[in-house]
Amino acid sequence: MKKAMIILMLVLICFTSASADSDVWVEETWWRIDREIDCEGLPLLIHAKVLEVPEGAEVCEYHLEKLSKAEVVEKGKQINWEALGFDTSSGEWQMPTKSDPVYSFISKSSSYPMCHLYQYCNVNLATLDPYYMYENSMHDDYIDDPNQFEINGVSREEIIRNAELIATEFGFQLGDVLRVNKCDDPETISERMKLYTKRMGWSELYYPKEAADYAFTDLTFPVYYNGLRLFSGCWTSMSNDLEVPNMNMRMIVTPGYGISAVESMLFSGSQLKAITGCKPAMNADEAIHCIEEKYANMFFPGVKSVTVQSMALEYVTITGDWASEKPYTLYPAWVAQISIADEESDDPYITYEAYDAVTGKPLF
């Protein structure tokens, strides 16, 4: 069974095949675990795809240094913006300051295109206003199969090439597509644009003549840096004002405007420094046992069941001030995507949990 699942997963990730840049993609092998555990009356359902980790793998903690002013400016000058379809011919770059540690491109003609390169290792760019994409967004737009991300007017191969360009320019590698949200129906796009225009109080001049050009596919990828898979879940807030920033790459592509938006990590040179010795990492079964212990020793009123949907060994950042000059600390952890079914709601709550890959201690 396990062998069959591995073969299936390898088939599903064939989008990184002949036309793909092998230096960009990290080959990921997934297998599946299915079991049910009784945690003192609470059903813990393990129906998870699990990222395979080499036997005997060792992990350690790292510091990830933030970018200096000089580094973030140099990175901005090195990036081939034209290759990304980002027009910097009409506008100016504003230098980072101590109070605003951002190297920004400001267009002379309008709010877009815009780009911000942050010293805390992030980049955010957009060639058009992306907010219509989230106007009255329905669950029907969400695609459960991350292998189905092409849209009318943009081929699968072009989308992959765009992802490769971004990864190459920004200095990291990519794993398999994590999540996809897309909409390529012109009538739905038109309705979204009208709602957004009305809410913002703008004139109908903002409304495009060719709504099909504004169709979009919104993809999220896991990011690998120096061989480490970084935390690919959603930004998580903890108690004591601690934060867990997500460290993935999000890309939006449209037929009329190519790469329309990017939110991503940004690296320059060798920023990783090991701060502990290497120790053996827990395997997936040991990580599941840690999850079982947590739920067996806690009381969850109103919860019908907890389902583990996926598990991957990743490096997570837990920080009290993510935008400070202090380095990030990366902790190796088994990260589980969890679905919690509540007795009062038909829609399960999706969250992420992390367990120290050496000690098994819950991190969040």
GUTI-673361 format. One line per 3 residues: their letters; for each residue x, y, z of N, C-alpha, C. Coordinates in steps of 0.2 Angstrom, whole numbers. Example, Ala and Ser with C-alpha at 12.3 -4.5 7.8 and 13.67 -1.06 7.14 Angstrom:
# residues 2
AS) 66:-28:39:62:-22:39:66:-16:39 ~ 64:-11:35:68:-5:36:64:0:39;
//
This chain:
# residues 364
MKK) 4:-6:0:0:0:0:4:6:0 ~ 9:6:4:14:12:5:17:13:-2 ~ 20:8:-5:23:8:-11:19:11:-17;
AMI) 12:9:-17:8:12:-21:6:19:-21 ~ 6:21:-14:5:28:-13:11:33:-15 ~ 17:30:-14:23:34:-16:23:35:-24;
ILM) 21:29:-27:21:30:-35:16:35:-37 ~ 10:35:-33:4:39:-35:7:47:-34 ~ 10:48:-29:12:55:-27:17:57:-32;
LVL) 22:52:-34:27:54:-39:23:56:-46 ~ 18:52:-48:15:54:-54:11:61:-53 ~ 9:63:-47:5:69:-47:10:75:-47;
ICF) 16:74:-46:21:79:-46:25:80:-52 ~ 22:77:-57:26:76:-64:26:83:-67 ~ 23:88:-64:24:95:-67:31:98:-67;
TSA) 35:95:-63:42:97:-63:46:92:-67 ~ 44:91:-73:47:86:-77:51:89:-82 ~ 51:87:-89:56:89:-94:57:96:-95;
SAD) 51:100:-95:52:107:-96:54:111:-90 ~ 54:108:-84:55:112:-78:63:112:-76 ~ 65:118:-73:71:119:-70:73:114:-64;
SDV) 77:109:-65:78:104:-60:82:107:-54 ~ 85:113:-55:89:116:-50:84:120:-45 ~ 78:122:-47:73:125:-43:69:121:-39;
WVE) 67:115:-42:62:110:-38:66:105:-34 ~ 63:105:-28:65:99:-23:61:93:-24 ~ 63:88:-26:59:82:-26:56:80:-20;
ETW) 50:80:-19:46:78:-13:43:71:-14 ~ 44:66:-9:40:60:-9:35:60:-3 ~ 29:58:-5:24:58:0:21:51:1;
WRI) 19:49:7:16:43:8:10:44:13 ~ 6:39:14:0:40:18:-1:36:24 ~ -3:39:29:-5:35:35:-12:36:37;
DRE) -15:31:38:-23:30:40:-24:26:46 ~ -26:29:51:-28:26:57:-32:30:62 ~ -35:27:67:-40:30:71:-38:29:78;
IDC) -37:34:82:-35:34:89:-40:37:94 ~ -42:33:99:-46:35:104:-42:39:110 ~ -43:46:110:-40:50:115:-45:52:121;
EGL) -45:47:125:-50:48:131:-57:50:129 ~ -59:47:123:-66:48:121:-66:53:115 ~ -61:57:114:-60:61:108:-57:57:102;
PLL) -61:56:96:-58:53:91:-53:57:87 ~ -47:54:87:-41:57:83:-40:53:77 ~ -42:56:71:-42:53:65:-35:55:61;
IHA) -31:50:59:-25:51:55:-27:49:48 ~ -28:54:44:-29:53:37:-25:57:33 ~ -18:56:34:-13:61:32:-9:59:27;
KVL) -7:64:22:-1:63:18:5:65:22 ~ 10:62:21:16:63:25:22:63:21 ~ 26:69:22:32:70:18:37:65:21;
EVP) 40:61:16:45:56:18:52:60:20 ~ 54:57:26:61:60:28:66:54:28 ~ 72:55:26:77:50:26:78:47:32;
EGA) 79:40:33:80:37:39:87:39:42 ~ 86:41:48:92:43:52:94:51:51 ~ 89:54:48:90:62:47:91:65:53;
EVC) 96:70:53:98:74:59:96:81:58 ~ 94:85:63:92:92:63:95:96:68 ~ 95:102:67:97:107:72:94:114:72;
EYH) 95:118:77:92:125:76:96:129:73 ~ 93:134:69:97:139:66:95:146:67 ~ 100:151:66:98:158:66:98:160:58;
LEK) 93:163:57:92:166:50:93:174:50 ~ 99:176:48:100:183:49:95:187:44 ~ 93:193:47:89:198:43:94:201:38;
LSK) 91:204:33:95:208:28:97:215:30 ~ 103:217:29:105:224:30:102:228:25 ~ 103:235:26:101:240:21:104:239:15;
AEV) 111:238:15:115:237:9:113:230:5 ~ 112:225:9:110:219:6:103:219:2 ~ 98:222:6:91:223:3:92:227:-4;
VEK) 96:232:-4:96:237:-9:100:233:-15 ~ 105:230:-13:109:226:-18:105:220:-21 ~ 101:217:-17:96:212:-20:91:215:-25;
GKQ) 88:221:-23:84:224:-28:87:226:-34 ~ 93:228:-34:97:229:-40:99:223:-44 ~ 99:217:-41:101:211:-44:95:208:-48;
INW) 89:209:-45:84:205:-48:82:208:-55 ~ 81:203:-59:79:205:-66:71:206:-66 ~ 69:212:-65:62:214:-64:59:213:-71;
EAL) 62:214:-76:59:214:-83:57:207:-85 ~ 61:202:-82:60:195:-84:53:193:-80 ~ 52:196:-74:46:195:-70:40:198:-73;
GFD) 41:202:-78:35:206:-81:34:212:-76 ~ 38:215:-73:37:220:-68:41:226:-71 ~ 37:231:-73:39:237:-77:42:243:-72;
TSS) 48:244:-72:51:249:-67:54:255:-71 ~ 51:256:-77:53:261:-81:51:268:-79 ~ 45:268:-76:42:274:-74:40:274:-67;
GEW) 45:277:-63:44:277:-56:51:277:-52 ~ 52:277:-46:58:277:-43:58:273:-37 ~ 64:271:-35:66:267:-29:67:271:-23;
QMP) 64:270:-17:65:273:-11:69:269:-7 ~ 74:272:-4:79:269:0:76:267:7 ~ 78:261:10:76:260:17:79:264:22;
TKS) 75:265:28:78:269:33:77:265:40 ~ 79:268:45:79:264:51:72:263:54 ~ 68:268:52:61:268:54:56:264:49;
DPV) 59:264:43:55:260:38:60:256:34 ~ 62:250:37:67:246:33:65:242:27 ~ 63:246:22:60:244:16:63:247:10;
YSF) 65:243:5:67:246:-1:61:245:-6 ~ 58:251:-8:52:251:-12:52:254:-18 ~ 48:251:-23:47:254:-30:41:258:-30;
ISK) 41:264:-31:34:268:-32:33:271:-39 ~ 28:269:-42:26:271:-49:24:278:-49 ~ 26:281:-54:24:288:-55:17:289:-57;
SSS) 14:285:-61:8:286:-64:2:283:-60 ~ 3:278:-56:-3:276:-52:0:272:-46 ~ -5:268:-42:-3:264:-36:1:258:-38;
YPM) 0:256:-45:3:250:-47:7:251:-54 ~ 13:248:-55:15:242:-51:19:245:-44 ~ 19:241:-39:22:242:-33:26:236:-31;
CHL) 32:238:-27:36:232:-24:39:235:-18 ~ 39:230:-13:42:232:-7:47:226:-5 ~ 53:227:-4:58:222:-2:60:224:6;
YQY) 58:220:10:59:221:17:65:218:20 ~ 69:222:24:75:219:27:73:213:32 ~ 67:211:34:66:205:37:64:200:33;
CNV) 67:199:27:68:194:22:61:192:19 ~ 57:198:17:51:197:14:51:201:8 ~ 47:199:2:46:204:-3:39:203:-5;
NLA) 36:209:-7:29:209:-9:28:214:-15 ~ 26:211:-21:25:215:-27:18:214:-30 ~ 16:219:-34:10:218:-37:10:223:-43;
TLD) 7:220:-49:7:224:-55:0:227:-56 ~ -5:225:-52:-12:227:-53:-15:227:-46 ~ -20:230:-45:-24:230:-38:-27:223:-38;
PYY) -25:219:-33:-27:212:-32:-33:211:-28 ~ -36:216:-25:-41:215:-20:-48:212:-23 ~ -49:214:-29:-55:211:-32:-56:203:-32;
MYE) -50:200:-32:-49:193:-31:-53:190:-25 ~ -53:194:-20:-56:191:-14:-63:194:-12 ~ -66:198:-17:-72:201:-16:-77:196:-17;
NSM) -81:194:-12:-87:189:-12:-84:183:-14 ~ -78:181:-12:-75:174:-14:-79:169:-11 ~ -81:164:-15:-85:158:-12:-80:152:-12;
HDD) -83:147:-8:-79:141:-7:-78:137:-14 ~ -83:139:-18:-83:135:-25:-77:137:-29 ~ -74:143:-27:-68:145:-31:-62:141:-29;
YID) -62:138:-23:-56:134:-20:-55:128:-23 ~ -49:126:-26:-48:120:-29:-45:115:-24 ~ -48:109:-23:-45:105:-18:-39:101:-21;
DPN) -39:100:-27:-33:97:-31:-28:102:-33 ~ -22:102:-29:-17:107:-31:-14:106:-38 ~ -15:100:-41:-13:99:-47:-17:102:-53;
QFE) -22:105:-51:-27:108:-56:-26:116:-55 ~ -21:119:-58:-20:126:-57:-20:130:-63 ~ -20:127:-69:-20:131:-75:-27:135:-76;
ING) -27:140:-80:-33:144:-81:-33:146:-89 ~ -39:148:-91:-40:150:-98:-35:155:-99 ~ -31:154:-105:-27:160:-107:-20:159:-104;
VSR) -19:155:-99:-12:153:-96:-11:146:-95 ~ -6:143:-99:-5:136:-98:-1:134:-92 ~ -2:128:-91:2:125:-85:9:126:-85;
EEI) 12:125:-91:19:126:-92:22:133:-91 ~ 17:138:-93:19:145:-92:19:147:-84 ~ 14:144:-81:14:145:-74:20:142:-70;
IRN) 22:137:-72:28:133:-69:34:138:-70 ~ 35:140:-77:40:144:-78:40:151:-74 ~ 34:154:-73:34:159:-69:36:158:-62;
AEL) 34:152:-59:37:151:-52:44:150:-52 ~ 47:147:-57:54:146:-57:58:152:-58 ~ 55:157:-62:58:164:-62:59:167:-55;
IAT) 53:167:-52:53:170:-45:58:167:-40 ~ 58:160:-40:62:156:-36:70:158:-37 ~ 71:158:-44:78:160:-46:80:167:-44;
EFG) 76:171:-45:78:178:-44:78:180:-36 ~ 74:177:-32:73:178:-25:78:174:-21 ~ 81:168:-24:86:165:-20:84:159:-16;
FQL) 79:155:-19:77:149:-15:74:143:-20 ~ 73:137:-17:70:132:-21:62:131:-19 ~ 59:127:-23:52:126:-22:50:118:-21;
GDV) 45:117:-17:42:110:-17:36:110:-21 ~ 32:105:-20:25:104:-23:20:109:-21 ~ 16:111:-26:11:116:-25:7:114:-19;
LRV) 6:118:-14:2:117:-8:-6:118:-9 ~ -7:124:-11:-14:127:-11:-15:131:-18 ~ -21:130:-20:-23:134:-26:-30:137:-25;
NKC) -31:143:-27:-37:147:-27:-37:150:-34 ~ -42:149:-38:-43:151:-45:-50:153:-47 ~ -50:157:-52:-57:159:-55:-55:162:-62;
DDP) -58:158:-67:-57:160:-74:-64:161:-77 ~ -69:162:-74:-76:163:-77:-77:171:-78 ~ -77:173:-84:-78:180:-85:-84:184:-81;
ETI) -89:180:-81:-95:183:-77:-94:184:-70 ~ -91:179:-67:-89:179:-60:-84:185:-59 ~ -79:185:-63:-74:191:-63:-77:197:-63;
SER) -82:198:-68:-85:205:-69:-89:206:-62 ~ -93:202:-60:-96:203:-53:-92:205:-48 ~ -86:202:-47:-81:203:-42:-79:210:-43;
MKL) -77:212:-49:-75:219:-50:-80:224:-49 ~ -86:223:-51:-92:228:-49:-92:229:-42 ~ -93:223:-38:-93:224:-31:-88:227:-27;
YTK) -82:226:-30:-76:229:-27:-76:237:-29 ~ -77:238:-35:-78:245:-37:-83:249:-33 ~ -89:246:-32:-94:249:-28:-92:251:-21;
RMG) -89:245:-18:-87:246:-11:-82:251:-10 ~ -77:252:-15:-72:257:-14:-74:264:-16 ~ -80:265:-19:-83:271:-21:-80:274:-27;
WSE) -77:270:-31:-74:272:-37:-79:272:-43 ~ -77:276:-48:-81:276:-54:-80:270:-58 ~ -85:269:-63:-85:263:-67:-79:263:-72;
LYY) -75:268:-72:-69:268:-77:-64:263:-74 ~ -65:261:-68:-60:256:-65:-62:249:-68 ~ -68:248:-70:-70:242:-72:-68:240:-79;
PKE) -64:234:-79:-61:233:-86:-66:231:-91 ~ -64:232:-98:-68:230:-103:-67:222:-105 ~ -61:220:-103:-60:213:-105:-59:209:-98;
AAD) -65:207:-95:-64:204:-88:-60:197:-89 ~ -60:194:-95:-56:188:-95:-48:189:-94 ~ -46:195:-95:-39:196:-94:-37:196:-86;
YAF) -43:197:-82:-42:197:-75:-43:191:-71 ~ -44:185:-75:-45:179:-72:-38:177:-69 ~ -38:173:-63:-32:172:-60:-32:165:-57;
TDL) -26:163:-56:-24:157:-52:-19:159:-47 ~ -21:158:-41:-17:160:-35:-14:153:-31 ~ -7:153:-32:-4:147:-30:1:148:-24;
TFP) 1:143:-19:6:144:-14:10:138:-14 ~ 17:139:-13:22:134:-14:26:134:-7 ~ 28:128:-5:33:128:1:40:130:-2;
VYY) 44:134:2:50:136:1:56:132:4 ~ 61:131:0:67:127:3:73:132:3 ~ 76:133:8:82:137:8:88:133:11;
NGL) 94:133:7:99:128:9:97:121:11 ~ 92:119:7:90:112:9:85:111:14 ~ 83:116:18:78:116:23:71:118:21;
RLF) 66:114:22:59:116:20:57:121:26 ~ 55:127:24:53:132:29:45:131:30 ~ 43:134:36:36:133:38:31:135:32;
SGC) 27:131:30:23:132:24:16:133:26 ~ 14:133:33:7:134:35:5:142:35 ~ 0:143:38:-3:150:39:0:154:45;
WTS) 1:160:44:4:164:50:0:163:56 ~ 3:161:61:0:159:68:2:164:73 ~ -3:166:77:-2:170:83:-2:165:89;
MSN) 3:166:94:3:162:100:1:167:106 ~ 1:164:112:1:167:118:7:171:119 ~ 7:176:124:13:180:126:15:184:120;
DLE) 11:186:115:13:190:110:18:187:105 ~ 18:181:105:23:177:100:20:176:93 ~ 24:176:88:21:175:81:25:170:78;
VPN) 21:166:73:25:161:69:23:163:62 ~ 28:167:59:27:169:52:27:163:47 ~ 23:163:42:23:158:37:29:160:32;
MNM) 32:155:30:39:157:26:38:153:19 ~ 32:154:16:31:151:9:31:156:4 ~ 29:154:-2:29:158:-8:22:158:-11;
RMI) 19:164:-12:13:164:-15:13:168:-21 ~ 10:166:-27:11:169:-33:4:169:-37 ~ 2:175:-39:-4:175:-43:-3:177:-50;
VTP) -6:173:-55:-5:174:-62:-11:176:-66 ~ -11:180:-70:-17:182:-74:-16:182:-81 ~ -21:180:-86:-20:180:-93:-17:187:-96;
GYG) -20:192:-93:-19:199:-96:-13:202:-93 ~ -10:200:-87:-5:204:-84:1:199:-81 ~ 1:193:-83:6:189:-81:6:188:-74;
ISA) 13:188:-71:13:188:-64:11:194:-61 ~ 5:194:-57:1:200:-55:3:201:-48 ~ 5:196:-44:7:198:-37:11:192:-34;
VES) 16:194:-30:20:189:-26:21:191:-19 ~ 20:186:-15:22:187:-8:27:181:-6 ~ 33:183:-4:38:178:-3:43:180:2;
MLF) 47:175:3:53:176:7:58:178:2 ~ 64:182:5:69:185:1:76:183:4 ~ 80:180:0:87:179:3:92:182:-1;
SGS) 98:183:3:104:185:0:110:183:3 ~ 114:179:-1:120:176:2:118:170:7 ~ 123:169:11:122:164:16:120:167:23;
QLK) 114:166:25:111:169:31:110:164:36 ~ 111:158:35:109:153:40:115:151:44 ~ 114:151:51:120:149:55:117:144:60;
AIT) 120:138:60:118:133:65:120:135:72 ~ 115:134:77:116:137:84:116:131:89 ~ 115:125:87:115:119:91:118:113:87;
GCK) 120:108:91:123:102:87:117:98:84 ~ 119:94:79:114:90:76:112:84:80 ~ 105:83:80:102:77:83:97:73:79;
PAM) 96:67:80:92:63:76:85:66:77 ~ 81:66:71:74:68:71:69:63:72 ~ 64:64:75:58:59:76:56:57:69;
NAD) 53:51:69:50:49:63:43:51:63 ~ 39:49:58:32:51:58:28:48:63 ~ 29:42:65:25:38:70:26:41:77;
EAI) 32:43:78:34:46:84:30:53:85 ~ 30:56:79:27:63:79:19:62:81 ~ 16:57:78:9:55:79:8:54:86;
HCI) 12:50:89:12:49:96:12:55:100 ~ 16:60:99:16:66:102:9:70:101 ~ 6:69:95:-1:72:94:-6:69:99;
EEK) -5:62:99:-10:58:103:-9:60:110 ~ -3:61:113:-2:63:120:-6:70:121 ~ -5:74:117:-8:81:118:-15:81:119;
YAN) -19:77:114:-26:77:114:-29:73:119 ~ -25:68:122:-27:63:127:-27:67:134 ~ -23:72:134:-22:75:141:-25:82:141;
MFF) -30:84:136:-33:90:136:-40:89:135 ~ -44:94:138:-52:94:137:-54:98:132 ~ -58:96:127:-60:100:121:-68:100:121;
PGV) -71:104:125:-78:104:125:-81:106:118 ~ -86:102:116:-89:104:109:-86:101:103 ~ -80:98:104:-76:96:98:-78:88:97;
KSV) -80:87:91:-83:80:89:-77:76:87 ~ -72:78:83:-66:74:81:-61:79:79 ~ -55:76:79:-49:80:76:-46:75:71;
TVQ) -44:78:65:-41:75:59:-35:78:57 ~ -30:73:57:-23:76:54:-23:75:47 ~ -22:80:43:-23:80:36:-16:79:32;
SMA) -11:82:35:-4:82:32:1:83:38 ~ 7:80:36:13:81:41:19:82:37 ~ 23:86:39:29:88:36:35:90:41;
LEY) 41:88:40:46:91:44:48:97:41 ~ 47:103:45:49:109:42:53:113:48 ~ 55:119:46:58:124:51:54:130:52;
VTI) 52:130:58:47:136:60:51:141:64 ~ 48:147:63:51:153:66:46:155:72 ~ 48:155:78:44:158:83:47:164:86;
TGD) 44:170:85:47:176:86:42:181:90 ~ 45:185:94:41:190:98:41:197:94 ~ 46:198:89:46:204:85:49:202:79;
WAS) 45:200:74:47:198:68:50:203:63 ~ 48:209:64:51:215:60:57:218:63 ~ 60:216:69:65:219:72:72:217:68;
EKP) 77:219:70:84:218:67:87:211:70 ~ 84:209:75:86:202:78:85:197:73 ~ 90:192:73:89:186:68:83:182:70;
YTL) 80:178:65:75:173:66:78:167:69 ~ 75:164:74:77:157:76:73:152:73 ~ 76:147:69:72:142:66:72:135:70;
YPA) 67:133:71:66:126:75:64:121:71 ~ 67:115:71:65:109:67:59:106:70 ~ 54:105:66:47:103:69:43:99:64;
WVA) 40:94:67:34:91:63:28:95:63 ~ 26:98:57:21:102:57:15:98:54 ~ 9:98:58:3:95:56:-2:100:54;
QIS) -6:99:48:-12:102:47:-17:98:50 ~ -21:102:54:-26:99:58:-33:102:56 ~ -38:97:56:-45:99:55:-49:97:61;
IAD) -52:102:64:-56:101:70:-64:102:69 ~ -67:97:70:-75:97:69:-78:99:75 ~ -82:104:75:-86:107:80:-93:104:80;
EES) -96:103:86:-103:101:86:-108:106:84 ~ -106:113:84:-110:118:82:-109:121:75 ~ -105:118:71:-103:121:65:-102:115:60;
DDP) -105:116:54:-104:111:48:-97:111:45 ~ -94:117:46:-87:118:43:-82:117:48 ~ -77:112:46:-72:111:51:-67:117:51;
YIT) -64:118:57:-59:123:58:-52:120:56 ~ -48:124:52:-42:121:49:-36:125:53 ~ -32:122:56:-26:125:59:-20:121:58;
YEA) -14:124:61:-8:120:61:-5:120:68 ~ -2:114:69:2:113:75:9:110:73 ~ 13:112:78:20:110:77:23:107:83;
YDA) 27:101:82:30:98:88:38:97:86 ~ 41:99:91:49:99:91:51:92:88 ~ 55:93:83:57:86:79:62:82:83;
VTG) 65:85:89:69:81:93:66:79:99 ~ 63:84:103:60:82:109:53:80:109 ~ 49:82:104:42:81:103:38:86:107;
KPL) 41:91:110:37:96:114:33:100:109 ~ 26:101:111:22:105:106:25:112:106 ~ 26:115:100:28:122:100:22:127:99;
F) 17:125:95:11:129:94:6:124:92;
//
